[in-house]
Amino acid sequence: MGLGKTFTMLTRVMQTRTPGQPTLVLCPTSARITWKAEIAKFFGEDCKVLSFHRDDTKVDKVTLADI
């Protein structure tokens, strides 16, 4: 509701992550598209995003090289 929760969480992830290592972030299905857009908006090329949903068929095809 515009309180900055998404930005705060993403900033914390970026501050505590190990460069070159993947970070797993779980979010509600309803937030999935919004969070992906926010990551691109605030962190751009610094953060590659792979978004999955239980119905995604490509989940089985993901390897560490993709991350």
C-alpha positions in Angstrom: 0.0 0.0 0.0 2.8 2.4 -0.8 4.8 2.0 2.4 8.0 0.9 0.7 8.0 -2.7 1.9 9.1 -4.1 -1.5 11.9 -1.6 -1.9 13.1 -2.1 1.7 13.2 -5.9 1.2 15.0 -5.7 -2.1 17.5 -3.2 -0.8 18.2 -5.5 2.2 18.7 -8.5 -0.2 21.1 -6.5 -2.3 23.1 -5.3 0.7 23.5 -8.8 2.2 24.0 -11.0 -0.9 27.3 -12.5 -1.9 28.2 -11.1 -5.3 28.1 -13.9 -8.0 26.0 -16.1 -5.8 22.2 -16.6 -6.4 19.7 -15.4 -3.8 16.4 -17.1 -3.4 13.5 -14.8 -2.6 10.0 -16.2 -2.1 7.0 -13.9 -2.5 3.3 -14.2 -2.8 2.0 -15.0 -6.3 0.2 -11.6 -6.3 3.5 -9.8 -5.8 5.5 -11.8 -8.4 5.1 -9.4 -11.3 5.4 -6.3 -9.3 8.6 -7.4 -7.5 10.2 -8.4 -10.8 9.4 -4.9 -12.2 10.7 -3.2 -9.1 14.0 -5.1 -9.2 14.5 -4.0 -12.8 13.6 -0.4 -12.0 15.8 0.0 -8.9 18.7 -2.5 -9.5 18.8 -2.9 -13.3 21.7 -5.0 -14.6 23.0 -5.6 -11.0 20.3 -8.2 -10.4 19.2 -11.0 -12.8 15.7 -12.3 -12.1 14.3 -15.7 -12.8 10.7 -15.8 -11.8 8.9 -19.1 -11.4 5.4 -20.2 -10.6 4.3 -23.8 -9.8 2.6 -23.9 -13.3 5.8 -22.8 -15.1 7.1 -25.7 -17.3 10.6 -24.3 -17.5 11.3 -24.8 -13.8 12.5 -28.3 -14.6 15.0 -26.9 -17.1 16.8 -24.4 -14.8 20.4 -25.0 -14.0 22.9 -23.1 -11.9 24.3 -21.6 -15.1 20.9 -20.0 -15.7 21.2 -18.1 -12.4 
